[in-house]
Amino acid sequence: MDAITRIERALAGSLALTERPGAPPRLGEAMRYAVFPRGARVRPRLCLAVASACGDDLPELSDAAAAAIELLHCASLVHDDLPCFDDAALRRGKPALHRAFGEPLAVLAGDALIVLAFQTVARAAPLSPARAAAILVALGDGVGVPFGIVAGQAWECEAEVDLAAYQRQKTGALFAAAAMAGALAAGAPADPWRLFGERLGEAYQVADDLADAVCEERESGKTCGQDVAHDRPSAVRSLGLAGAVRRLEALTEEAVAAVPACDGAAQLKALIRSEARRLLPEKLALTTA
């Protein structure tokens, strides 16, 4: 079974928990709206790719970890789009959740998705309690404090921002958690995968900064120009377009170099380079070719 099929099946199973009799139906609808139809599923695909590179001997557990990663990512997008942050109109080519369901339900749906991520891994824990416990710690570190995505978002509330810390926490932390969770689900040590995930996440954030600067909404499927509109730090604003492209290329190669020795290392490195080319906005790819 291919990775996307595994991810979509696991997510559907997790979201089914919201549809039980007696549960508030609009909350379940809002949560499903935030998760489907799918985006690129970059983070859960990374989780499964690392699990596969490490043997993937408990695929049900790695599926649960991958679903949890995506649920956390979707929750972060819901919260990021809220009026108190970006007040974004679009996400994945459709109205942002708070535009479709109202701000109160958007806040609650984001909160519930975070909790559902941990419930998803906890329900798979009988497969390997020790591995599941380690995955839960990795997920908590990836989203919480002091260096998770919540901390990354909080940098936007500071008078002075450390760009490297901001990008490492806001985006790199969940990529690191995805890579580490994939290794843990397969029974491999997590720490060797941390740097790889962080570098890949930072590369993705630079690519996102580039897209925000040069893409149109019909191309990206979300509200663009947010970094300038909200006076937010970004690689483009700090380094310029050409400098940000070079930074993306350097981070990609750092991620490739950081892949630990494993049976699937060659395939994983090829996947990273392919993904980096996909992330570079088309108009910039043409100018740098």
C-alpha positions as CSV (number, residue, x, y, z in Angstrom):
1,M,0.0,0.0,0.0
2,D,1.4,3.4,-0.9
3,A,2.1,6.1,1.7
4,I,-0.7,8.4,0.7
5,T,-3.3,5.6,1.0
6,R,-2.0,4.6,4.4
7,I,-2.1,8.3,5.6
8,E,-5.6,8.9,4.3
9,R,-6.9,5.7,5.8
10,A,-5.3,6.5,9.2
11,L,-6.7,10.0,9.2
12,A,-10.2,8.8,8.3
13,G,-10.0,6.4,11.2
14,S,-9.0,9.1,13.6
15,L,-11.7,11.5,12.4
16,A,-14.3,8.8,12.8
17,L,-14.1,9.4,16.5
18,T,-15.7,12.8,16.1
19,E,-18.9,11.3,14.5
20,R,-20.2,9.2,17.4
21,P,-23.8,9.7,18.6
22,G,-24.0,12.5,21.2
23,A,-21.0,14.4,19.9
24,P,-21.6,18.0,18.6
25,P,-21.9,17.5,14.8
26,R,-20.6,20.9,13.7
27,L,-17.3,20.4,15.6
28,G,-16.8,17.1,13.8
29,E,-17.6,18.8,10.5
30,A,-15.1,21.6,11.2
31,M,-12.4,19.1,12.1
32,R,-13.0,17.1,8.9
33,Y,-13.0,20.4,6.9
34,A,-9.6,21.2,8.3
35,V,-8.1,17.8,7.3
36,F,-9.8,17.0,4.0
37,P,-9.4,17.3,1.1
38,R,-5.7,16.6,1.6
39,G,-2.8,18.9,1.1
40,A,0.6,17.6,0.2
41,R,0.9,15.6,3.4
42,V,4.6,16.3,3.5
43,R,5.1,15.7,7.2
44,P,3.3,12.3,7.4
45,R,4.9,11.2,4.2
46,L,8.3,12.0,5.9
47,C,7.3,10.0,8.9
48,L,6.5,7.0,6.8
49,A,9.6,7.4,4.7
50,V,11.8,7.3,7.8
51,A,9.9,4.4,9.2
52,S,10.4,2.5,5.9
53,A,14.1,3.4,5.9
54,C,14.3,1.9,9.4
55,G,12.4,-1.3,8.6
56,D,8.8,-0.4,9.4
57,D,8.1,-3.6,11.3
58,L,4.9,-2.2,13.0
59,P,3.2,-0.4,10.1
60,E,0.0,0.2,12.2
61,L,2.0,2.2,14.7
62,S,3.9,4.2,12.1
63,D,0.5,4.9,10.4
64,A,-0.8,6.3,13.7
65,A,2.3,8.4,14.2
66,A,2.0,9.8,10.6
67,A,-1.7,10.6,11.2
68,A,-0.9,12.3,14.4
69,I,1.7,14.5,12.8
70,E,-0.8,15.6,10.1
71,L,-3.5,16.3,12.7
72,L,-1.0,18.5,14.5
73,H,0.0,20.3,11.3
74,C,-3.7,20.9,10.4
75,A,-4.4,22.3,13.8
76,S,-1.5,24.7,13.5
77,L,-2.9,25.9,10.1
78,V,-6.3,26.5,11.6
79,H,-4.9,28.5,14.5
80,D,-2.4,30.4,12.2
81,D,-5.3,31.5,9.9
82,L,-7.3,33.0,12.8
83,P,-8.0,36.8,12.9
84,C,-5.7,37.2,15.9
85,F,-2.8,35.9,13.7
86,D,-3.0,36.0,9.9
87,D,-6.7,36.5,9.4
88,A,-6.2,34.5,6.2
89,A,-9.1,34.1,3.8
90,L,-8.0,30.9,2.0
91,R,-6.4,27.6,2.9
92,R,-5.9,24.7,0.5
93,G,-7.9,26.5,-2.1
94,K,-11.1,27.0,0.0
95,P,-12.2,29.4,2.7
96,A,-10.2,29.3,5.9
97,L,-11.9,27.4,8.7
98,H,-12.9,30.4,10.7
99,R,-14.4,31.9,7.5
100,A,-16.5,28.7,6.9
101,F,-17.5,27.8,10.4
102,G,-16.9,31.0,12.5
103,E,-14.1,31.8,14.9
104,P,-15.3,30.0,18.0
105,L,-15.6,26.6,16.2
106,A,-12.2,27.2,14.5
107,V,-10.5,27.6,17.9
108,L,-12.2,24.5,19.3
109,A,-11.5,22.5,16.1
110,G,-7.9,23.3,16.3
111,D,-7.7,22.4,19.9
112,A,-9.6,19.2,19.3
113,L,-7.2,18.2,16.5
114,I,-4.3,18.6,18.8
115,V,-5.9,16.3,21.4
116,L,-6.9,13.8,18.7
117,A,-3.3,13.5,17.5
118,F,-2.3,12.2,20.9
119,Q,-5.4,10.0,21.2
120,T,-4.5,8.4,17.9
121,V,-1.1,7.4,19.1
122,A,-2.4,6.3,22.5
123,R,-4.9,4.0,20.9
124,A,-2.1,2.3,18.9
125,A,0.0,1.9,22.1
126,P,-0.9,-1.8,22.7
127,L,1.2,-2.6,19.6
128,S,4.3,-1.5,21.5
129,P,3.8,0.6,24.7
130,A,7.4,1.6,24.9
131,R,7.6,2.8,21.3
132,A,4.2,4.6,21.6
133,A,5.4,6.4,24.8
134,A,8.5,7.6,23.1
135,I,6.5,8.8,20.1
136,L,4.2,10.8,22.4
137,V,7.2,12.5,23.9
138,A,8.6,13.4,20.5
139,L,5.2,14.8,19.4
140,G,4.9,16.9,22.6
141,D,8.4,18.3,22.0
142,G,7.5,19.1,18.4
143,V,4.4,21.1,19.2
144,G,5.0,22.5,22.7
145,V,7.5,24.5,24.7
146,P,10.3,25.4,24.8
147,F,11.2,24.8,21.1
148,G,8.0,23.4,19.4
149,I,5.7,25.1,17.0
150,V,3.8,26.9,19.7
151,A,7.0,28.5,20.7
152,G,7.7,29.3,17.1
153,Q,4.4,31.1,16.7
154,A,5.1,33.0,19.9
155,W,8.2,34.6,18.3
156,E,5.7,36.7,16.3
157,C,4.7,38.3,19.6
158,E,8.3,39.4,20.5
159,A,9.8,42.8,19.8
160,E,12.9,41.2,18.3
161,V,13.0,37.9,16.4
162,D,15.8,35.4,16.0
163,L,15.0,34.3,12.4
164,A,16.8,31.0,12.7
165,A,15.1,30.1,16.0
166,Y,11.8,31.3,14.6
167,Q,12.0,29.1,11.5
168,R,13.5,26.1,13.4
169,Q,10.7,26.1,15.9
170,K,7.7,27.2,13.8
171,T,8.4,24.7,11.0
172,G,11.5,22.6,11.7
173,A,10.3,21.3,15.0
174,L,7.4,19.4,13.6
175,F,9.5,18.0,10.7
176,A,12.0,16.8,13.4
177,A,9.1,15.2,15.3
178,A,7.9,13.5,12.1
179,A,11.3,12.1,11.3
180,M,11.9,11.0,14.9
181,A,8.4,9.5,15.3
182,G,9.0,7.5,12.1
183,A,12.2,6.1,13.5
184,L,10.7,5.3,16.9
185,A,7.7,3.6,15.3
186,A,10.1,1.2,13.6
187,G,12.1,0.6,16.8
188,A,15.1,2.7,15.8
189,P,16.8,5.4,17.9
190,A,15.3,8.9,17.4
191,D,18.1,11.3,18.1
192,P,20.1,10.6,14.9
193,W,17.1,11.8,12.9
194,R,16.6,15.1,14.8
195,L,19.1,17.2,12.8
196,F,17.8,15.8,9.5
197,G,14.2,16.7,10.3
198,E,15.2,20.2,11.5
199,R,17.1,21.0,8.4
200,L,14.4,19.7,6.1
201,G,11.8,21.7,8.1
202,E,13.9,24.9,7.8
203,A,14.2,24.3,4.0
204,Y,10.4,23.9,3.8
205,Q,9.9,27.2,5.7
206,V,12.3,29.0,3.3
207,A,10.3,27.6,0.4
208,D,7.1,28.8,2.1
209,D,8.6,32.2,2.5
210,L,9.4,32.2,-1.2
211,A,5.9,31.1,-2.2
212,D,4.4,33.8,0.1
213,A,6.5,36.4,-1.7
214,V,6.0,35.4,-5.4
215,C,3.0,33.1,-5.8
216,E,-0.6,34.0,-6.5
217,E,-3.5,32.6,-4.4
218,R,-4.8,30.5,-7.3
219,E,-1.4,28.8,-7.5
220,S,-0.7,28.3,-3.8
221,G,-4.3,27.8,-2.6
222,K,-3.8,30.1,0.4
223,T,-3.6,33.8,1.2
224,C,-0.3,35.2,0.0
225,G,1.7,38.3,1.0
226,Q,1.2,37.6,4.6
227,D,4.9,38.2,5.7
228,V,4.9,41.8,4.5
229,A,1.3,42.4,5.5
230,H,2.0,41.4,9.1
231,D,5.6,42.6,9.2
232,R,6.7,39.0,9.9
233,P,10.3,37.8,9.6
234,S,11.1,35.7,6.6
235,A,14.0,34.4,4.6
236,V,13.0,36.6,1.6
237,R,12.8,39.8,3.7
238,S,16.2,39.0,5.3
239,L,18.1,37.5,2.3
240,G,16.3,38.7,-0.8
241,L,14.8,36.3,-3.4
242,A,18.1,35.1,-4.7
243,G,19.6,34.7,-1.2
244,A,16.5,32.8,-0.1
245,V,16.8,30.4,-3.0
246,R,20.4,29.8,-2.2
247,R,19.4,29.2,1.5
248,L,16.8,26.6,0.4
249,E,19.4,24.8,-1.7
250,A,22.0,24.8,1.1
251,L,19.4,23.5,3.7
252,T,18.4,20.8,1.3
253,E,21.9,19.6,1.0
254,E,22.4,19.8,4.8
255,A,19.3,17.7,5.2
256,V,20.6,15.1,2.7
257,A,24.0,15.0,4.6
258,A,22.2,14.5,7.9
259,V,20.4,11.3,6.9
260,P,21.7,8.6,9.3
261,A,23.1,5.4,7.9
262,C,20.2,3.0,7.2
263,D,19.1,0.6,4.6
264,G,16.8,3.1,2.9
265,A,19.2,6.1,3.0
266,A,19.7,6.4,-0.8
267,Q,16.0,6.4,-1.5
268,L,15.4,8.9,1.2
269,K,18.0,11.3,-0.1
270,A,16.6,11.1,-3.6
271,L,13.1,11.9,-2.2
272,I,14.4,15.0,-0.4
273,R,16.0,16.4,-3.5
274,S,12.9,15.7,-5.5
275,E,10.7,17.4,-2.9
276,A,12.9,20.5,-2.7
277,R,12.6,20.9,-6.5
278,R,8.8,20.6,-6.1
279,L,8.7,23.2,-3.4
280,L,10.6,25.9,-5.3
281,P,7.9,28.2,-6.9
282,E,7.7,27.6,-10.6
283,K,8.6,31.2,-11.6
284,L,11.8,31.0,-9.5
285,A,12.7,27.6,-10.8
286,L,12.5,29.0,-14.3
287,T,14.8,31.9,-13.4
288,T,17.4,29.8,-11.7
289,A,17.5,26.9,-14.2
